[in-house]
Amino acid sequence: MPIHWRNYIESTPDLLRGKPRIKGTRIPVSLILGYLAAGRADDEIIAEFPDLAHEHIAACLEYARDLSEF
């Protein structure tokens, strides 16, 4: 089932200076993407940030994919 990143990611000017983040958290998308780029597995990231789920990580990747198409 495809992940729709807009269901998991938001950006509001009052938190993190408007940087995209996981909804309901202060965890920026860039942080998750950085962990993935460094070779960290989903389970390792979730262990470090227990508020996250696999869907959040997939949403970050979908968000990055959408941005790369512009």
N, CA, C and O of each residue as an XYZ file, in Angstrom:
280
protein
N       0.842     -1.178      0.000
C       0.000      0.000      0.000
C       0.891      1.247      0.000
O       1.782      1.365      0.841
N       0.663      2.158     -0.917
C       1.527      3.339     -0.993
C       1.353      4.264      0.221
O       0.270      4.385      0.794
N       2.440      4.894      0.575
C       2.431      5.870      1.671
C       2.234      7.250      1.067
O       2.931      7.626      0.125
N       1.301      7.993      1.599
C       1.091      9.380      1.179
C       1.748     10.271      2.232
O       1.227     10.425      3.337
N       2.879     10.847      1.887
C       3.679     11.573      2.871
C       2.909     12.697      3.538
O       3.191     13.033      4.688
N       1.952     13.281      2.852
C       1.194     14.386      3.445
C       0.386     13.955      4.677
O      -0.021     14.795      5.479
N       0.159     12.664      4.820
C      -0.528     12.163      6.017
C       0.397     12.101      7.229
O      -0.075     11.956      8.357
N       1.703     12.209      7.012
C       2.669     12.012      8.086
C       3.612     13.192      8.313
O       4.273     13.267      9.349
N       3.676     14.098      7.365
C       4.644     15.194      7.434
C       3.907     16.524      7.362
O       2.961     16.691      6.591
N       4.365     17.470      8.189
C       3.776     18.805      8.158
C       4.866     19.846      8.337
O       5.982     19.546      8.761
N       4.516     21.052      8.010
C       5.418     22.180      8.175
C       4.590     23.369      8.640
O       3.659     23.799      7.959
N       4.938     23.888      9.795
C       4.260     25.067     10.328
C       5.315     26.070     10.774
O       6.349     25.681     11.316
N       5.064     27.351     10.554
C       6.092     28.354     10.849
C       6.452     28.460     12.335
O       7.525     28.963     12.669
N       5.584     27.998     13.219
C       5.842     28.142     14.650
C       6.734     27.048     15.240
O       7.181     27.174     16.380
N       7.000     25.987     14.493
C       7.866     24.904     14.980
C       9.003     24.648     13.996
O       8.789     24.537     12.789
N      10.203     24.559     14.534
C      11.415     24.270     13.740
C      11.588     25.240     12.578
O      12.117     24.885     11.525
N      11.134     26.461     12.790
C      11.238     27.515     11.754
C      10.641     27.094     10.418
O      11.108     27.502      9.354
N       9.597     26.266     10.494
C       8.888     25.863      9.281
C       9.481     24.678      8.559
O       8.991     24.300      7.495
N      10.522     24.080      9.108
C      11.109     22.907      8.455
C      10.114     21.742      8.491
O       9.385     21.585      9.470
N      10.079     20.945      7.455
C       9.185     19.780      7.450
C       9.550     18.824      8.589
O      10.725     18.562      8.845
N       8.521     18.311      9.266
C       8.727     17.432     10.406
C       7.634     16.385     10.436
O       6.606     16.513      9.770
N       7.874     15.348     11.218
C       6.871     14.311     11.417
C       5.727     14.927     12.216
O       5.958     15.556     13.248
N       4.509     14.750     11.748
C       3.347     15.319     12.428
C       3.322     14.922     13.898
O       3.573     13.771     14.257
N       3.012     15.905     14.735
C       2.893     15.656     16.162
C       4.207     15.534     16.900
O       4.226     15.207     18.087
N       5.325     15.797     16.200
C       6.648     15.704     16.840
C       7.474     16.920     16.458
O       7.042     17.782     15.693
N       8.665     16.960     17.011
C       9.661     17.957     16.614
C      10.808     17.273     15.859
O      11.929     17.781     15.831
N      10.527     16.146     15.263
C      11.545     15.388     14.536
C      11.525     15.827     13.072
O      10.567     15.540     12.355
N      12.576     16.522     12.622
C      12.596     16.992     11.235
C      12.844     15.856     10.242
O      13.549     14.888     10.531
N      12.252     16.006      9.089
C      12.441     15.042      8.009
C      13.929     14.931      7.655
O      14.428     13.839      7.385
N      14.620     16.052      7.660
C      16.044     16.043      7.302
C      16.856     15.162      8.239
O      17.830     14.543      7.809
N      16.478     15.093      9.501
C      17.186     14.237     10.447
C      17.024     12.769     10.073
O      17.995     12.011     10.075
N      15.804     12.374      9.754
C      15.534     10.982      9.364
C      16.280     10.645      8.082
O      16.896      9.584      7.979
N      16.227     11.543      7.107
C      16.928     11.298      5.846
C      18.437     11.206      6.063
O      19.116     10.418      5.405
N      18.951     12.000      6.972
C      20.372     11.936      7.302
C      20.764     10.592      7.898
O      21.800     10.028      7.546
N      19.933     10.083      8.799
C      20.194      8.763      9.368
C      20.167      7.693      8.277
O      21.020      6.805      8.256
N      19.207      7.772      7.387
C      19.120      6.789      6.301
C      20.330      6.897      5.380
O      20.882      5.879      4.961
N      20.746      8.118      5.063
C      21.913      8.319      4.196
C      23.182      7.771      4.838
O      24.108      7.357      4.142
N      23.220      7.771      6.166
C      24.383      7.245      6.890
C      24.346      5.726      7.021
O      25.247      5.122      7.602
N      23.293      5.113      6.474
C      23.218      3.661      6.475
C      22.482      3.052      7.657
O      22.515      1.837      7.853
N      21.821      3.886      8.441
C      21.072      3.362      9.583
C      19.814      2.655      9.111
O      19.143      3.120      8.188
N      19.495      1.543      9.736
C      18.290      0.776      9.413
C      17.077      1.418     10.087
O      17.201      2.118     11.091
N      15.910      1.162      9.512
C      14.661      1.687     10.077
C      14.540      1.347     11.558
O      14.201      2.209     12.369
N      14.811      0.116     11.906
C      14.660     -0.310     13.301
C      15.614      0.439     14.244
O      15.264      0.718     15.390
N      16.800      0.756     13.762
C      17.742      1.534     14.574
C      17.214      2.939     14.825
O      17.323      3.467     15.932
N      16.644      3.533     13.791
C      16.100      4.888     13.911
C      14.917      4.891     14.870
O      14.800      5.773     15.721
N      14.049      3.908     14.731
C      12.880      3.807     15.606
C      13.307      3.559     17.052
O      12.673      4.068     17.977
N      14.358      2.795     17.254
C      14.856      2.559     18.613
C      15.333      3.863     19.245
O      15.175      4.071     20.448
N      15.912      4.734     18.435
C      16.398      6.016     18.950
C      15.268      7.033     19.127
O      15.331      7.896     20.002
N      14.245      6.922     18.296
C      13.099      7.833     18.349
C      11.822      7.000     18.456
O      11.175      6.741     17.442
N      11.453      6.580     19.654
C      10.315      5.659     19.832
C       8.971      6.196     19.340
O       8.033      5.421     19.152
N       8.864      7.499     19.130
C       7.613      8.063     18.602
C       7.423      7.764     17.120
O       6.341      7.979     16.575
N       8.463      7.275     16.472
C       8.400      6.993     15.036
C       7.913      5.575     14.769
O       8.032      4.679     15.605
N       7.359      5.408     13.570
C       6.962      4.095     13.066
C       7.553      3.946     11.663
O       8.030      4.917     11.076
N       7.516      2.751     11.147
C       8.046      2.499      9.798
C       7.365      3.395      8.760
O       7.997      3.817      7.792
N       6.089      3.681      8.961
C       5.357      4.542      8.020
C       5.939      5.950      7.982
O       5.950      6.587      6.929
N       6.416      6.433      9.105
C       7.019      7.770      9.133
C       8.290      7.803      8.288
O       8.532      8.760      7.553
N       9.082      6.770      8.398
C      10.334      6.716      7.637
C      10.038      6.595      6.147
O      10.683      7.250      5.328
N       9.070      5.766      5.798
C       8.667      5.640      4.389
C       8.129      6.976      3.870
O       8.371      7.340      2.720
N       7.403      7.700      4.715
C       6.868      9.004      4.307
C       8.002      9.989      4.037
O       7.914     10.790      3.106
N       9.057      9.941      4.833
C      10.212     10.812      4.596
C      10.844     10.525      3.239
O      11.223     11.447      2.516
N      10.954      9.250      2.899
C      11.521      8.888      1.597
C      10.606      9.331      0.454
O      11.087      9.802     -0.577
N       9.317      9.185      0.628
C       8.370      9.645     -0.397
C       8.430     11.159     -0.545
O       8.357     11.679     -1.658
N       8.561     11.861      0.562
C       8.690     13.314      0.542
C       9.930     13.711     -0.271
O       9.857     14.586     -1.133
N      11.051     13.069      0.006
C      12.295     13.351     -0.718
C      12.149     13.028     -2.202
O      12.644     13.767     -3.053
N      11.474     11.927     -2.512
C      11.264     11.563     -3.911
C      10.440     12.624     -4.628
O      10.771     13.028     -5.742
N       9.381     13.067     -3.995
C       8.544     14.111     -4.600
C       9.351     15.401     -4.830
O       9.218     16.036     -5.876
N      10.171     15.779     -3.869
C      10.971     16.997     -4.027
C      11.965     16.865     -5.174
O      12.253     17.844     -5.862
N      12.484     15.675     -5.380
C      13.481     15.493     -6.428
C      12.899     15.580     -7.833
O      13.642     15.703     -8.807
N      11.596     15.519     -7.942
C      10.951     15.583     -9.264
C      10.770     17.010     -9.766
O      10.364     17.213    -10.911
N      11.064     17.995     -8.930
C      10.912     19.397     -9.367
C      12.139     19.890    -10.062
O      12.184     21.043    -10.493
